[in-house]
Amino acid sequence: MSSTNPDDKNPEQANASEESAPDVIVAVDELLSTLSNKFASVSSEIFAKMDEMSRRIDKLEAELMESKAKEDTSSKS
């Protein structure tokens, strides 16, 4: 009697899956590596933009403080 269980594989099918497993592993490793590199790139771009925004905010704060100080000295005169 032949087995009708779909989980049972004949030796050819088992051998084919064993041969394709390393290919799948390599493909997944390459995909993960690519995603990791893209994530690192995007992260560094985001941090660079945040640093630039921080510098611009600091400059704005300094200009506001300077403007406020000028207003205070001119209103006292």
PQR file of N, CA, C, O and H, with PARSE charges and radii, in Angstrom:
ATOM      1  N   MET A   1       0.826  -1.179   0.000 -0.4000 1.5000
ATOM      2  CA  MET A   1       0.000   0.000   0.000 -0.0000 2.0000
ATOM      3  C   MET A   1       0.867   1.238   0.000  0.5500 1.7000
ATOM      4  O   MET A   1       1.892   1.312   0.679 -0.5500 1.4000
ATOM      5  N   SER A   2       0.426   2.211  -0.784 -0.4000 1.5000
ATOM      6  CA  SER A   2       1.192   3.449  -0.819 -0.0000 2.0000
ATOM      7  C   SER A   2       0.645   4.414   0.218  0.5500 1.7000
ATOM      8  O   SER A   2      -0.534   4.390   0.571 -0.5500 1.4000
ATOM      9  H   SER A   2      -0.405   2.151  -1.336  0.4000 1.0000
ATOM     10  N   SER A   3       1.522   5.240   0.679 -0.4000 1.5000
ATOM     11  CA  SER A   3       1.141   6.210   1.700 -0.0000 2.0000
ATOM     12  C   SER A   3       0.461   7.403   1.036  0.5500 1.7000
ATOM     13  O   SER A   3       0.919   7.893   0.004 -0.5500 1.4000
ATOM     14  H   SER A   3       2.480   5.259   0.392  0.4000 1.0000
ATOM     15  N   THR A   4      -0.631   7.866   1.634 -0.4000 1.5000
ATOM     16  CA  THR A   4      -1.340   9.038   1.102 -0.0000 2.0000
ATOM     17  C   THR A   4      -1.143  10.251   1.991  0.5500 1.7000
ATOM     18  O   THR A   4      -1.765  11.289   1.767 -0.5500 1.4000
ATOM     19  H   THR A   4      -1.003   7.468   2.473  0.4000 1.0000
ATOM     20  N   ASN A   5      -0.308  10.136   2.973 -0.4000 1.5000
ATOM     21  CA  ASN A   5      -0.021  11.253   3.877 -0.0000 2.0000
ATOM     22  C   ASN A   5       0.797  12.310   3.123  0.5500 1.7000
ATOM     23  O   ASN A   5       1.869  11.986   2.612 -0.5500 1.4000
ATOM     24  H   ASN A   5       0.197   9.292   3.155  0.4000 1.0000
ATOM     25  N   PRO A   6       0.323  13.576   3.035 -0.5600 1.5000
ATOM     26  CA  PRO A   6       1.064  14.600   2.297  0.2800 2.0000
ATOM     27  C   PRO A   6       2.387  14.976   2.949  0.5500 1.7000
ATOM     28  O   PRO A   6       3.259  15.556   2.302 -0.5500 1.4000
ATOM     29  N   ASP A   7       2.537  14.646   4.227 -0.4000 1.5000
ATOM     30  CA  ASP A   7       3.803  14.956   4.909 -0.0000 2.0000
ATOM     31  C   ASP A   7       4.913  13.979   4.538  0.5500 1.7000
ATOM     32  O   ASP A   7       6.096  14.279   4.704 -0.5500 1.4000
ATOM     33  H   ASP A   7       1.829  14.175   4.752  0.4000 1.0000
ATOM     34  N   ASP A   8       4.526  12.816   4.038 -0.4000 1.5000
ATOM     35  CA  ASP A   8       5.528  11.828   3.628 -0.0000 2.0000
ATOM     36  C   ASP A   8       6.124  12.270   2.297  0.5500 1.7000
ATOM     37  O   ASP A   8       5.393  12.551   1.348 -0.5500 1.4000
ATOM     38  H   ASP A   8       3.565  12.573   3.904  0.4000 1.0000
ATOM     39  N   LYS A   9       7.443  12.331   2.230 -0.4000 1.5000
ATOM     40  CA  LYS A   9       8.128  12.734   1.000 -0.0000 2.0000
ATOM     41  C   LYS A   9       8.915  11.554   0.477  0.5500 1.7000
ATOM     42  O   LYS A   9       9.479  10.773   1.242 -0.5500 1.4000
ATOM     43  H   LYS A   9       8.037  12.103   3.002  0.4000 1.0000
ATOM     44  N   ASN A  10       8.943  11.438  -0.830 -0.4000 1.5000
ATOM     45  CA  ASN A  10       9.784  10.388  -1.378 -0.0000 2.0000
ATOM     46  C   ASN A  10      11.225  10.873  -1.319  0.5500 1.7000
ATOM     47  O   ASN A  10      11.456  12.065  -1.114 -0.5500 1.4000
ATOM     48  H   ASN A  10       8.484  12.073  -1.451  0.4000 1.0000
ATOM     49  N   PRO A  11      12.174  10.011  -1.488 -0.5600 1.5000
ATOM     50  CA  PRO A  11      13.585  10.403  -1.345  0.2800 2.0000
ATOM     51  C   PRO A  11      14.005  11.505  -2.304  0.5500 1.7000
ATOM     52  O   PRO A  11      14.849  12.329  -1.951 -0.5500 1.4000
ATOM     53  N   GLU A  12      13.447  11.547  -3.495 -0.4000 1.5000
ATOM     54  CA  GLU A  12      13.815  12.600  -4.447 -0.0000 2.0000
ATOM     55  C   GLU A  12      13.365  13.967  -3.944  0.5500 1.7000
ATOM     56  O   GLU A  12      14.109  14.942  -4.047 -0.5500 1.4000
ATOM     57  H   GLU A  12      12.762  10.878  -3.782  0.4000 1.0000
ATOM     58  N   GLN A  13      12.149  14.045  -3.399 -0.4000 1.5000
ATOM     59  CA  GLN A  13      11.649  15.314  -2.881 -0.0000 2.0000
ATOM     60  C   GLN A  13      12.467  15.755  -1.661  0.5500 1.7000
ATOM     61  O   GLN A  13      12.792  16.935  -1.524 -0.5500 1.4000
ATOM     62  H   GLN A  13      11.544  13.253  -3.315  0.4000 1.0000
ATOM     63  N   ALA A  14      12.791  14.835  -0.801 -0.4000 1.5000
ATOM     64  CA  ALA A  14      13.584  15.156   0.389 -0.0000 2.0000
ATOM     65  C   ALA A  14      14.954  15.668  -0.022  0.5500 1.7000
ATOM     66  O   ALA A  14      15.453  16.633   0.557 -0.5500 1.4000
ATOM     67  H   ALA A  14      12.527  13.877  -0.911  0.4000 1.0000
ATOM     68  N   ASN A  15      15.564  15.038  -1.009 -0.4000 1.5000
ATOM     69  CA  ASN A  15      16.888  15.438  -1.476 -0.0000 2.0000
ATOM     70  C   ASN A  15      16.822  16.818  -2.129  0.5500 1.7000
ATOM     71  O   ASN A  15      17.734  17.626  -1.948 -0.5500 1.4000
ATOM     72  H   ASN A  15      15.158  14.254  -1.479  0.4000 1.0000
ATOM     73  N   ALA A  16      15.772  17.098  -2.877 -0.4000 1.5000
ATOM     74  CA  ALA A  16      15.625  18.400  -3.524 -0.0000 2.0000
ATOM     75  C   ALA A  16      15.481  19.503  -2.477  0.5500 1.7000
ATOM     76  O   ALA A  16      16.060  20.579  -2.622 -0.5500 1.4000
ATOM     77  H   ALA A  16      15.032  16.442  -3.024  0.4000 1.0000
ATOM     78  N   SER A  17      14.704  19.232  -1.414 -0.4000 1.5000
ATOM     79  CA  SER A  17      14.566  20.251  -0.375 -0.0000 2.0000
ATOM     80  C   SER A  17      15.867  20.469   0.368  0.5500 1.7000
ATOM     81  O   SER A  17      16.175  21.602   0.738 -0.5500 1.4000
ATOM     82  H   SER A  17      14.234  18.358  -1.296  0.4000 1.0000
ATOM     83  N   GLU A  18      16.621  19.443   0.593 -0.4000 1.5000
ATOM     84  CA  GLU A  18      17.906  19.589   1.281 -0.0000 2.0000
ATOM     85  C   GLU A  18      18.879  20.393   0.428  0.5500 1.7000
ATOM     86  O   GLU A  18      19.686  21.153   0.963 -0.5500 1.4000
ATOM     87  H   GLU A  18      16.371  18.523   0.293  0.4000 1.0000
ATOM     88  N   GLU A  19      18.815  20.236  -0.896 -0.4000 1.5000
ATOM     89  CA  GLU A  19      19.719  20.970  -1.780 -0.0000 2.0000
ATOM     90  C   GLU A  19      19.303  22.436  -1.898  0.5500 1.7000
ATOM     91  O   GLU A  19      20.161  23.306  -2.051 -0.5500 1.4000
ATOM     92  H   GLU A  19      18.160  19.618  -1.331  0.4000 1.0000
ATOM     93  N   SER A  20      18.011  22.723  -1.832 -0.4000 1.5000
ATOM     94  CA  SER A  20      17.562  24.107  -1.975 -0.0000 2.0000
ATOM     95  C   SER A  20      17.655  24.885  -0.663  0.5500 1.7000
ATOM     96  O   SER A  20      17.636  26.116  -0.678 -0.5500 1.4000
ATOM     97  H   SER A  20      17.314  22.017  -1.708  0.4000 1.0000
ATOM     98  N   ALA A  21      17.755  24.197   0.454 -0.4000 1.5000
ATOM     99  CA  ALA A  21      17.832  24.881   1.751 -0.0000 2.0000
ATOM    100  C   ALA A  21      19.021  25.835   1.834  0.5500 1.7000
ATOM    101  O   ALA A  21      18.838  26.965   2.287 -0.5500 1.4000
ATOM    102  H   ALA A  21      17.770  23.197   0.466  0.4000 1.0000
ATOM    103  N   PRO A  22      20.234  25.443   1.421 -0.5600 1.5000
ATOM    104  CA  PRO A  22      21.353  26.398   1.480  0.2800 2.0000
ATOM    105  C   PRO A  22      21.116  27.625   0.588  0.5500 1.7000
ATOM    106  O   PRO A  22      21.523  28.735   0.935 -0.5500 1.4000
ATOM    107  N   ASP A  23      20.455  27.420  -0.563 -0.4000 1.5000
ATOM    108  CA  ASP A  23      20.155  28.552  -1.443 -0.0000 2.0000
ATOM    109  C   ASP A  23      19.214  29.537  -0.754  0.5500 1.7000
ATOM    110  O   ASP A  23      19.383  30.752  -0.854 -0.5500 1.4000
ATOM    111  H   ASP A  23      20.124  26.519  -0.845  0.4000 1.0000
ATOM    112  N   VAL A  24      18.241  28.999  -0.068 -0.4000 1.5000
ATOM    113  CA  VAL A  24      17.293  29.853   0.642 -0.0000 2.0000
ATOM    114  C   VAL A  24      18.007  30.589   1.770  0.5500 1.7000
ATOM    115  O   VAL A  24      17.767  31.777   1.987 -0.5500 1.4000
ATOM    116  H   VAL A  24      18.104  28.012   0.013  0.4000 1.0000
ATOM    117  N   ILE A  25      18.863  29.907   2.472 -0.4000 1.5000
ATOM    118  CA  ILE A  25      19.613  30.522   3.570 -0.0000 2.0000
ATOM    119  C   ILE A  25      20.476  31.661   3.037  0.5500 1.7000
ATOM    120  O   ILE A  25      20.524  32.735   3.636 -0.5500 1.4000
ATOM    121  H   ILE A  25      19.058  28.942   2.297  0.4000 1.0000
ATOM    122  N   VAL A  26      21.153  31.434   1.921 -0.4000 1.5000
ATOM    123  CA  VAL A  26      21.998  32.475   1.323 -0.0000 2.0000
ATOM    124  C   VAL A  26      21.140  33.665   0.899  0.5500 1.7000
ATOM    125  O   VAL A  26      21.507  34.815   1.140 -0.5500 1.4000
ATOM    126  H   VAL A  26      21.114  30.561   1.434  0.4000 1.0000
ATOM    127  N   ALA A  27      19.994  33.389   0.267 -0.4000 1.5000
ATOM    128  CA  ALA A  27      19.114  34.470  -0.175 -0.0000 2.0000
ATOM    129  C   ALA A  27      18.603  35.287   1.012  0.5500 1.7000
ATOM    130  O   ALA A  27      18.556  36.515   0.948 -0.5500 1.4000
ATOM    131  H   ALA A  27      19.696  32.455   0.071  0.4000 1.0000
ATOM    132  N   VAL A  28      18.223  34.611   2.087 -0.4000 1.5000
ATOM    133  CA  VAL A  28      17.726  35.304   3.279 -0.0000 2.0000
ATOM    134  C   VAL A  28      18.852  36.116   3.924  0.5500 1.7000
ATOM    135  O   VAL A  28      18.629  37.246   4.360 -0.5500 1.4000
ATOM    136  H   VAL A  28      18.262  33.613   2.140  0.4000 1.0000
ATOM    137  N   ASP A  29      20.048  35.550   3.985 -0.4000 1.5000
ATOM    138  CA  ASP A  29      21.190  36.287   4.545 -0.0000 2.0000
ATOM    139  C   ASP A  29      21.476  37.547   3.731  0.5500 1.7000
ATOM    140  O   ASP A  29      21.735  38.609   4.299 -0.5500 1.4000
ATOM    141  H   ASP A  29      20.229  34.633   3.631  0.4000 1.0000
ATOM    142  N   GLU A  30      21.429  37.432   2.390 -0.4000 1.5000
ATOM    143  CA  GLU A  30      21.666  38.597   1.538 -0.0000 2.0000
ATOM    144  C   GLU A  30      20.579  39.646   1.745  0.5500 1.7000
ATOM    145  O   GLU A  30      20.868  40.841   1.813 -0.5500 1.4000
ATOM    146  H   GLU A  30      21.218  36.570   1.929  0.4000 1.0000
ATOM    147  N   LEU A  31      19.347  39.204   1.845 -0.4000 1.5000
ATOM    148  CA  LEU A  31      18.232  40.122   2.075 -0.0000 2.0000
ATOM    149  C   LEU A  31      18.392  40.845   3.413  0.5500 1.7000
ATOM    150  O   LEU A  31      18.216  42.060   3.492 -0.5500 1.4000
ATOM    151  H   LEU A  31      19.113  38.234   1.790  0.4000 1.0000
ATOM    152  N   LEU A  32      18.723  40.102   4.449 -0.4000 1.5000
ATOM    153  CA  LEU A  32      18.917  40.712   5.768 -0.0000 2.0000
ATOM    154  C   LEU A  32      20.084  41.694   5.758  0.5500 1.7000
ATOM    155  O   LEU A  32      20.017  42.752   6.384 -0.5500 1.4000
ATOM    156  H   LEU A  32      18.866  39.114   4.385  0.4000 1.0000
ATOM    157  N   SER A  33      21.131  41.348   5.060 -0.4000 1.5000
ATOM    158  CA  SER A  33      22.288  42.235   4.964 -0.0000 2.0000
ATOM    159  C   SER A  33      21.914  43.522   4.232  0.5500 1.7000
ATOM    160  O   SER A  33      22.289  44.615   4.658 -0.5500 1.4000
ATOM    161  H   SER A  33      21.185  40.488   4.551  0.4000 1.0000
ATOM    162  N   THR A  34      21.181  43.392   3.137 -0.4000 1.5000
ATOM    163  CA  THR A  34      20.739  44.557   2.379 -0.0000 2.0000
ATOM    164  C   THR A  34      19.840  45.448   3.229  0.5500 1.7000
ATOM    165  O   THR A  34      20.012  46.667   3.262 -0.5500 1.4000
ATOM    166  H   THR A  34      20.877  42.504   2.791  0.4000 1.0000
ATOM    167  N   LEU A  35      18.883  44.831   3.916 -0.4000 1.5000
ATOM    168  CA  LEU A  35      17.983  45.604   4.771 -0.0000 2.0000
ATOM    169  C   LEU A  35      18.749  46.292   5.890  0.5500 1.7000
ATOM    170  O   LEU A  35      18.466  47.444   6.222 -0.5500 1.4000
ATOM    171  H   LEU A  35      18.744  43.842   3.889  0.4000 1.0000
ATOM    172  N   SER A  36      19.700  45.605   6.462 -0.4000 1.5000
ATOM    173  CA  SER A  36      20.502  46.183   7.535 -0.0000 2.0000
ATOM    174  C   SER A  36      21.292  47.395   7.033  0.5500 1.7000
ATOM    175  O   SER A  36      21.365  48.418   7.713 -0.5500 1.4000
ATOM    176  H   SER A  36      19.929  44.670   6.193  0.4000 1.0000
ATOM    177  N   ASN A  37      21.880  47.274   5.841 -0.4000 1.5000
ATOM    178  CA  ASN A  37      22.630  48.399   5.268 -0.0000 2.0000
ATOM    179  C   ASN A  37      21.717  49.578   4.970  0.5500 1.7000
ATOM    180  O   ASN A  37      22.078  50.726   5.228 -0.5500 1.4000
ATOM    181  H   ASN A  37      21.820  46.442   5.289  0.4000 1.0000
ATOM    182  N   LYS A  38      20.542  49.301   4.431 -0.4000 1.5000
ATOM    183  CA  LYS A  38      19.596  50.384   4.143 -0.0000 2.0000
ATOM    184  C   LYS A  38      19.138  51.050   5.437  0.5500 1.7000
ATOM    185  O   LYS A  38      19.032  52.275   5.505 -0.5500 1.4000
ATOM    186  H   LYS A  38      20.249  48.368   4.221  0.4000 1.0000
ATOM    187  N   PHE A  39      18.869  50.253   6.452 -0.4000 1.5000
ATOM    188  CA  PHE A  39      18.456  50.803   7.741 -0.0000 2.0000
ATOM    189  C   PHE A  39      19.547  51.691   8.324  0.5500 1.7000
ATOM    190  O   PHE A  39      19.264  52.775   8.834 -0.5500 1.4000
ATOM    191  H   PHE A  39      18.955  49.258   6.397  0.4000 1.0000
ATOM    192  N   ALA A  40      20.783  51.238   8.249 -0.4000 1.5000
ATOM    193  CA  ALA A  40      21.904  52.026   8.765 -0.0000 2.0000
ATOM    194  C   ALA A  40      22.034  53.334   8.000  0.5500 1.7000
ATOM    195  O   ALA A  40      22.307  54.378   8.593 -0.5500 1.4000
ATOM    196  H   ALA A  40      21.014  50.357   7.835  0.4000 1.0000
ATOM    197  N   SER A  41      21.840  53.283   6.692 -0.4000 1.5000
ATOM    198  CA  SER A  41      21.934  54.472   5.865 -0.0000 2.0000
ATOM    199  C   SER A  41      20.828  55.470   6.216  0.5500 1.7000
ATOM    200  O   SER A  41      21.092  56.660   6.393 -0.5500 1.4000
ATOM    201  H   SER A  41      21.619  52.435   6.210  0.4000 1.0000
ATOM    202  N   VAL A  42      19.613  54.990   6.313 -0.4000 1.5000
ATOM    203  CA  VAL A  42      18.486  55.859   6.653 -0.0000 2.0000
ATOM    204  C   VAL A  42      18.662  56.424   8.056  0.5500 1.7000
ATOM    205  O   VAL A  42      18.384  57.599   8.292 -0.5500 1.4000
ATOM    206  H   VAL A  42      19.399  54.024   6.168  0.4000 1.0000
ATOM    207  N   SER A  43      19.121  55.598   8.982 -0.4000 1.5000
ATOM    208  CA  SER A  43      19.341  56.071  10.353 -0.0000 2.0000
ATOM    209  C   SER A  43      20.361  57.199  10.390  0.5500 1.7000
ATOM    210  O   SER A  43      20.158  58.202  11.074 -0.5500 1.4000
ATOM    211  H   SER A  43      19.347  54.643   8.790  0.4000 1.0000
ATOM    212  N   SER A  44      21.454  57.039   9.659 -0.4000 1.5000
ATOM    213  CA  SER A  44      22.474  58.086   9.672 -0.0000 2.0000
ATOM    214  C   SER A  44      21.953  59.357   9.017  0.5500 1.7000
ATOM    215  O   SER A  44      22.287  60.455   9.460 -0.5500 1.4000
ATOM    216  H   SER A  44      21.619  56.224   9.103  0.4000 1.0000
ATOM    217  N   GLU A  45      21.134  59.229   7.962 -0.4000 1.5000
ATOM    218  CA  GLU A  45      20.533  60.410   7.344 -0.0000 2.0000
ATOM    219  C   GLU A  45      19.600  61.124   8.323  0.5500 1.7000
ATOM    220  O   GLU A  45      19.605  62.352   8.409 -0.5500 1.4000
ATOM    221  H   GLU A  45      20.862  58.337   7.602  0.4000 1.0000
ATOM    222  N   ILE A  46      18.813  60.361   9.049 -0.4000 1.5000
ATOM    223  CA  ILE A  46      17.893  60.957  10.028 -0.0000 2.0000
ATOM    224  C   ILE A  46      18.671  61.680  11.119  0.5500 1.7000
ATOM    225  O   ILE A  46      18.326  62.803  11.488 -0.5500 1.4000
ATOM    226  H   ILE A  46      18.809  59.363   8.980  0.4000 1.0000
ATOM    227  N   PHE A  47      19.716  61.045  11.637 -0.4000 1.5000
ATOM    228  CA  PHE A  47      20.520  61.694  12.675 -0.0000 2.0000
ATOM    229  C   PHE A  47      21.193  62.957  12.152  0.5500 1.7000
ATOM    230  O   PHE A  47      21.301  63.947  12.876 -0.5500 1.4000
ATOM    231  H   PHE A  47      19.995  60.133  11.338  0.4000 1.0000
ATOM    232  N   ALA A  48      21.646  62.932  10.900 -0.4000 1.5000
ATOM    233  CA  ALA A  48      22.269  64.127  10.318 -0.0000 2.0000
ATOM    234  C   ALA A  48      21.251  65.260  10.220  0.5500 1.7000
ATOM    235  O   ALA A  48      21.566  66.409  10.532 -0.5500 1.4000
ATOM    236  H   ALA A  48      21.558  62.129  10.312  0.4000 1.0000
ATOM    237  N   LYS A  49      20.038  64.941   9.790 -0.4000 1.5000
ATOM    238  CA  LYS A  49      18.990  65.965   9.690 -0.0000 2.0000
ATOM    239  C   LYS A  49      18.626  66.492  11.077  0.5500 1.7000
ATOM    240  O   LYS A  49      18.396  67.690  11.241 -0.5500 1.4000
ATOM    241  H   LYS A  49      19.782  64.008   9.537  0.4000 1.0000
ATOM    242  N   MET A  50      18.571  65.613  12.070 -0.4000 1.5000
ATOM    243  CA  MET A  50      18.257  66.051  13.432 -0.0000 2.0000
ATOM    244  C   MET A  50      19.348  66.965  13.969  0.5500 1.7000
ATOM    245  O   MET A  50      19.056  67.959  14.633 -0.5500 1.4000
ATOM    246  H   MET A  50      18.758  64.640  11.936  0.4000 1.0000
ATOM    247  N   ASP A  51      20.607  66.633  13.686 -0.4000 1.5000
ATOM    248  CA  ASP A  51      21.717  67.497  14.124 -0.0000 2.0000
ATOM    249  C   ASP A  51      21.621  68.870  13.471  0.5500 1.7000
ATOM    250  O   ASP A  51      21.832  69.891  14.125 -0.5500 1.4000
ATOM    251  H   ASP A  51      20.844  65.826  13.146  0.4000 1.0000
ATOM    252  N   GLU A  52      21.302  68.893  12.172 -0.4000 1.5000
ATOM    253  CA  GLU A  52      21.153  70.167  11.460 -0.0000 2.0000
ATOM    254  C   GLU A  52      20.006  70.972  12.055  0.5500 1.7000
ATOM    255  O   GLU A  52      20.149  72.175  12.273 -0.5500 1.4000
ATOM    256  H   GLU A  52      21.131  68.064  11.640  0.4000 1.0000
ATOM    257  N   MET A  53      18.884  70.340  12.319 -0.4000 1.5000
ATOM    258  CA  MET A  53      17.745  71.043  12.932 -0.0000 2.0000
ATOM    259  C   MET A  53      18.123  71.574  14.304  0.5500 1.7000
ATOM    260  O   MET A  53      17.736  72.686  14.663 -0.5500 1.4000
ATOM    261  H   MET A  53      18.767  69.363  12.142  0.4000 1.0000
ATOM    262  N   SER A  54      18.867  70.805  15.070 -0.4000 1.5000
ATOM    263  CA  SER A  54      19.291  71.237  16.400 -0.0000 2.0000
ATOM    264  C   SER A  54      20.173  72.479  16.302  0.5500 1.7000
ATOM    265  O   SER A  54      20.017  73.417  17.083 -0.5500 1.4000
ATOM    266  H   SER A  54      19.182  69.901  14.779  0.4000 1.0000
ATOM    267  N   ARG A  55      21.104  72.485  15.339 -0.4000 1.5000
ATOM    268  CA  ARG A  55      21.971  73.657  15.154 -0.0000 2.0000
ATOM    269  C   ARG A  55      21.143  74.882  14.753  0.5500 1.7000
ATOM    270  O   ARG A  55      21.388  75.988  15.234 -0.5500 1.4000
ATOM    271  H   ARG A  55      21.231  71.723  14.704  0.4000 1.0000
ATOM    272  N   ARG A  56      20.175  74.679  13.879 -0.4000 1.5000
ATOM    273  CA  ARG A  56      19.341  75.805  13.442 -0.0000 2.0000
ATOM    274  C   ARG A  56      18.496  76.345  14.598  0.5500 1.7000
ATOM    275  O   ARG A  56      18.327  77.557  14.730 -0.5500 1.4000
ATOM    276  H   ARG A  56      19.976  73.780  13.488  0.4000 1.0000
ATOM    277  N   ILE A  57      17.974  75.461  15.422 -0.4000 1.5000
ATOM    278  CA  ILE A  57      17.187  75.888  16.590 -0.0000 2.0000
ATOM    279  C   ILE A  57      18.072  76.645  17.569  0.5500 1.7000
ATOM    280  O   ILE A  57      17.671  77.679  18.104 -0.5500 1.4000
ATOM    281  H   ILE A  57      18.111  74.476  15.314  0.4000 1.0000
ATOM    282  N   ASP A  58      19.276  76.128  17.803 -0.4000 1.5000
ATOM    283  CA  ASP A  58      20.205  76.828  18.697 -0.0000 2.0000
ATOM    284  C   ASP A  58      20.513  78.230  18.181  0.5500 1.7000
ATOM    285  O   ASP A  58      20.564  79.185  18.955 -0.5500 1.4000
ATOM    286  H   ASP A  58      19.601  75.288  17.369  0.4000 1.0000
ATOM    287  N   LYS A  59      20.719  78.349  16.869 -0.4000 1.5000
ATOM    288  CA  LYS A  59      21.005  79.658  16.268 -0.0000 2.0000
ATOM    289  C   LYS A  59      19.801  80.586  16.434  0.5500 1.7000
ATOM    290  O   LYS A  59      19.960  81.758  16.778 -0.5500 1.4000
ATOM    291  H   LYS A  59      20.678  77.573  16.239  0.4000 1.0000
ATOM    292  N   LEU A  60      18.614  80.068  16.192 -0.4000 1.5000
ATOM    293  CA  LEU A  60      17.388  80.850  16.366 -0.0000 2.0000
ATOM    294  C   LEU A  60      17.237  81.336  17.799  0.5500 1.7000
ATOM    295  O   LEU A  60      16.911  82.500  18.033 -0.5500 1.4000
ATOM    296  H   LEU A  60      18.486  79.116  15.913  0.4000 1.0000
ATOM    297  N   GLU A  61      17.475  80.445  18.759 -0.4000 1.5000
ATOM    298  CA  GLU A  61      17.384  80.824  20.180 -0.0000 2.0000
ATOM    299  C   GLU A  61      18.368  81.948  20.502  0.5500 1.7000
ATOM    300  O   GLU A  61      18.030  82.906  21.197 -0.5500 1.4000
ATOM    301  H   GLU A  61      17.740  79.500  18.569  0.4000 1.0000
ATOM    302  N   ALA A  62      19.591  81.813  19.984 -0.4000 1.5000
ATOM    303  CA  ALA A  62      20.600  82.841  20.246 -0.0000 2.0000
ATOM    304  C   ALA A  62      20.173  84.180  19.645  0.5500 1.7000
ATOM    305  O   ALA A  62      20.335  85.229  20.269 -0.5500 1.4000
ATOM    306  H   ALA A  62      19.866  81.035  19.419  0.4000 1.0000
ATOM    307  N   GLU A  63      19.632  84.134  18.440 -0.4000 1.5000
ATOM    308  CA  GLU A  63      19.184  85.376  17.799 -0.0000 2.0000
ATOM    309  C   GLU A  63      18.012  85.994  18.558  0.5500 1.7000
ATOM    310  O   GLU A  63      17.939  87.216  18.694 -0.5500 1.4000
ATOM    311  H   GLU A  63      19.501  83.282  17.933  0.4000 1.0000
ATOM    312  N   LEU A  64      17.099  85.167  19.050 -0.4000 1.5000
ATOM    313  CA  LEU A  64      15.969  85.672  19.835 -0.0000 2.0000
ATOM    314  C   LEU A  64      16.445  86.309  21.135  0.5500 1.7000
ATOM    315  O   LEU A  64      15.961  87.371  21.526 -0.5500 1.4000
ATOM    316  H   LEU A  64      17.158  84.174  18.940  0.4000 1.0000
ATOM    317  N   MET A  65      17.382  85.666  21.794 -0.4000 1.5000
ATOM    318  CA  MET A  65      17.921  86.211  23.048 -0.0000 2.0000
ATOM    319  C   MET A  65      18.615  87.544  22.778  0.5500 1.7000
ATOM    320  O   MET A  65      18.468  88.497  23.543 -0.5500 1.4000
ATOM    321  H   MET A  65      17.775  84.803  21.476  0.4000 1.0000
ATOM    322  N   GLU A  66      19.366  87.601  21.688 -0.4000 1.5000
ATOM    323  CA  GLU A  66      20.060  88.836  21.335 -0.0000 2.0000
ATOM    324  C   GLU A  66      19.047  89.947  21.019  0.5500 1.7000
ATOM    325  O   GLU A  66      19.214  91.092  21.440 -0.5500 1.4000
ATOM    326  H   GLU A  66      19.485  86.828  21.066  0.4000 1.0000
ATOM    327  N   SER A  67      18.007  89.591  20.279 -0.4000 1.5000
ATOM    328  CA  SER A  67      16.964  90.557  19.941 -0.0000 2.0000
ATOM    329  C   SER A  67      16.241  91.043  21.193  0.5500 1.7000
ATOM    330  O   SER A  67      15.955  92.232  21.331 -0.5500 1.4000
ATOM    331  H   SER A  67      17.871  88.661  19.937  0.4000 1.0000
ATOM    332  N   LYS A  68      15.952  90.126  22.091 -0.4000 1.5000
ATOM    333  CA  LYS A  68      15.282  90.491  23.341 -0.0000 2.0000
ATOM    334  C   LYS A  68      16.166  91.396  24.182  0.5500 1.7000
ATOM    335  O   LYS A  68      15.683  92.352  24.789 -0.5500 1.4000
ATOM    336  H   LYS A  68      16.185  89.160  21.978  0.4000 1.0000
ATOM    337  N   ALA A  69      17.460  91.098  24.220 -0.4000 1.5000
ATOM    338  CA  ALA A  69      18.395  91.923  24.989 -0.0000 2.0000
ATOM    339  C   ALA A  69      18.473  93.324  24.396  0.5500 1.7000
ATOM    340  O   ALA A  69      18.557  94.300  25.141 -0.5500 1.4000
ATOM    341  H   ALA A  69      17.852  90.322  23.726  0.4000 1.0000
ATOM    342  N   LYS A  70      18.448  93.444  23.080 -0.4000 1.5000
ATOM    343  CA  LYS A  70      18.493  94.771  22.428 -0.0000 2.0000
ATOM    344  C   LYS A  70      17.214  95.550  22.744  0.5500 1.7000
ATOM    345  O   LYS A  70      17.263  96.757  22.984 -0.5500 1.4000
ATOM    346  H   LYS A  70      18.380  92.651  22.474  0.4000 1.0000
ATOM    347  N   GLU A  71      16.054  94.851  22.743 -0.4000 1.5000
ATOM    348  CA  GLU A  71      14.791  95.501  23.050 -0.0000 2.0000
ATOM    349  C   GLU A  71      14.783  96.010  24.490  0.5500 1.7000
ATOM    350  O   GLU A  71      14.314  97.113  24.773 -0.5500 1.4000
ATOM    351  H   GLU A  71      16.014  93.871  22.548  0.4000 1.0000
ATOM    352  N   ASP A  72      15.311  95.186  25.391 -0.4000 1.5000
ATOM    353  CA  ASP A  72      15.339  95.572  26.805 -0.0000 2.0000
ATOM    354  C   ASP A  72      16.221  96.801  27.020  0.5500 1.7000
ATOM    355  O   ASP A  72      15.862  97.695  27.785 -0.5500 1.4000
ATOM    356  H   ASP A  72      15.692  94.290  25.161  0.4000 1.0000
ATOM    357  N   THR A  73      17.356  96.850  26.359 -0.4000 1.5000
ATOM    358  CA  THR A  73      18.263  98.001  26.546 -0.0000 2.0000
ATOM    359  C   THR A  73      17.705  99.243  25.874  0.5500 1.7000
ATOM    360  O   THR A  73      17.897 100.346  26.385 -0.5500 1.4000
ATOM    361  H   THR A  73      17.648  96.123  25.737  0.4000 1.0000
ATOM    362  N   SER A  74      17.025  99.102  24.752 -0.4000 1.5000
ATOM    363  CA  SER A  74      16.467 100.278  24.079 -0.0000 2.0000
ATOM    364  C   SER A  74      15.215 100.783  24.789  0.5500 1.7000
ATOM    365  O   SER A  74      14.927 101.978  24.726 -0.5500 1.4000
ATOM    366  H   SER A  74      16.869  98.205  24.337  0.4000 1.0000
ATOM    367  N   SER A  75      14.477  99.931  25.448 -0.4000 1.5000
ATOM    368  CA  SER A  75      13.281 100.380  26.177 -0.0000 2.0000
ATOM    369  C   SER A  75      13.652 101.055  27.488  0.5500 1.7000
ATOM    370  O   SER A  75      12.871 101.856  28.002 -0.5500 1.4000
ATOM    371  H   SER A  75      14.711  98.960  25.499  0.4000 1.0000
ATOM    372  N   LYS A  76      14.805 100.759  28.036 -0.4000 1.5000
ATOM    373  CA  LYS A  76      15.255 101.395  29.277 -0.0000 2.0000
ATOM    374  C   LYS A  76      15.775 102.802  29.013  0.5500 1.7000
ATOM    375  O   LYS A  76      15.781 103.636  29.918 -0.5500 1.4000
ATOM    376  H   LYS A  76      15.439 100.109  27.618  0.4000 1.0000
ATOM    377  N   SER A  77      16.201 103.071  27.815 -0.4000 1.5000
ATOM    378  CA  SER A  77      16.763 104.382  27.495 -0.0000 2.0000
ATOM    379  C   SER A  77      15.739 105.437  27.330  0.5500 1.7000
ATOM    380  O   SER A  77      16.077 106.589  27.058 -0.5500 1.4000
ATOM    381  H   SER A  77      16.196 102.394  27.080  0.4000 1.0000
TER
END
